[in-house]
Amino acid sequence: MSAPRLEINLGKVRHNARTLVERLADRGISVTGITKATLGSPEIAGVLLQAGVSGLGDSRIENIEAMRRAGVLAPMTLIRSPMLSQVERVVTHVDISFNTELDVIRRLSSVARASGRTHGIVLMVELGDLREGIMPDDVEHTVCETLGLPNITFKGIGTNLACRSGVSPDARNMAELSALAGAIESTFGLTIEIVSGGNSANLPWALSGVETGRINDLRLGESILLGCEPLHRQPINGLHTDAITLVAEVIESKVKPTQPWGEIAQNAFREPPPSSDRGGISQTILAIGRQDIDPSGVQAPPGMEILGASSDHLIIDSGHERMNVGDEVTFQLNYSALVRTMTSPFVVKAVMPERRVPRVVVAG
Ligand SMILES: *Cc1c(COP(=O)(O)O)cnc(C)c1O
């Protein structure tokens, strides 16, 4: 098989998705499956839908268009505020978009009207992480304006925490979102359909057994694909953490000293040279580099250690294992490495043939 490649085990992705869908259903919460880290892969989209997600979401219109072209018919949400320059494409291919700017919502309305469509709006609320969101005091005004626009349906509210500043979803900020939903309903005499509480970082809160209030949707990407929650990067009980792995090929294997020699200046990426001298080690070079991966986000197999990376080379200490040219090494990835790797044209995306993965029954 060609390398480097991402090996995507659809059975494990399905197991992760189904497990989360079932656990959250017990809490009255449905799952929007987020496909952005898969570049809108139709195979993965299909698996998420089989696992029972209520719809799909992506931050990029290009990915949504790719899924539509491949025949994915599910409800589709654009989870990043549309660019004004892409509003036509959004109205054509997307059912609902997340919004924070009235200028964008007005443009969505006029384009939807011109093309005889209706477009759904979820208003994102700022609850402290300082990424996207309308300040809570301004939400009712924005709802009021949105309700007055033709060919626009106000679907609900949402928030996004943890991604920029690491603000944790908790009982307090989730209660604030619930209260806002209630206030909008009583002010405008309507029923809010979607209250989208956040992303994979909401899972510790959602599964802790606390009151989930009005929150009835979470948008999950990382936890489904990598089996981890992003706040503390801990594996989630009962999920596979190796549903997607990275395989790279050895192009050099030699015993070399740990310390470089000669006059030392900056390297290409302004990193200091290694500090400790451990004598001769099994230095192995893999044909993958910063163009393809975030080296700080990949994890070598037990007994091996990543020493450094340049644009095209990943250098590891292969420990007691003496590797041969042509051997392959399998790495675990975090989300940032996964996203980068998915977008590299040099990395093959290998969807592994399905083997029915036995259902694992785990408490909690
Ligand atoms: C990426 C993203 C998500 C999914 O986040 P995960 O941590 O991958 O679950 C949810 N909502 C928004 C707005 C996003 O940008």
The ligand as a Gaussian input file, in Angstrom:
#p B3LYP/6-31G(d) Opt

LIG

0 1
 C      -15.178000      22.260000      14.669000
 C      -16.440000      22.681000      15.285000
 C      -17.208000      21.756000      16.015000
 C      -16.755000      20.339000      16.265000
 O      -15.764000      20.354000      17.245000
 P      -15.135000      18.977000      17.813000
 O      -14.271000      19.426000      18.920000
 O      -14.404000      18.390000      16.672000
 O      -16.251000      18.144000      18.257000
 C      -18.420000      22.183000      16.532000
 N      -18.844000      23.446000      16.349000
 C      -18.151000      24.372000      15.661000
 C      -18.706000      25.737000      15.501000
 C      -16.912000      24.018000      15.111000
 O      -16.216000      24.927000      14.426000

